[in-house]
């Protein structure tokens, strides 16, 4: 696996009801793009506010809801955190994607269809088993700006919240 150096400020879109928004337990139990259900904890993070907004639009849109349909106190919070600066598995560059067996067009396949979680999960499992700290990846949010990144931070070490912002304060 190739690596890229990442770290510093990242953002977590969280349900305001979550007791610990920086826990990897939810993704461990249900699975996510880079981890199969019942496997290991991952904290899915966004590199920028525009990526976080895209995540919200995509998740709500899948349920037929728009952000403006939400009451100000019902939308997701934004949790700012600082991740350790280190080497993360590279799912950002063309060369990194090639070593993982993913197309250069990732997060889409060669036909323009989103690469399925089932394709990415074995890659995440291999990275976890190899002791990696996480995967830096191109954003899979459909409405994310070109070149956007996310970080699948493997919950080997806990993260702390630097700040928590209510939906009305960060989204608009």
Secondary structure, DSSP 8 states (H G I E B T S, - for coil): --EEEEEEEEEEEE-TT-S-TT-SHHHHHH--SSS-TTS--EEEEESSHHHHHHHHHHHHHTTT--GGGS-TTTS-EEEEEEEEEEEEEEESSHHHHHHHT--TTTTB-TTS-B--HHHHHHHHHHHHHTT--EEEEE---TTS-TT-EEEEEETTS---EEEEE-HHHHT-
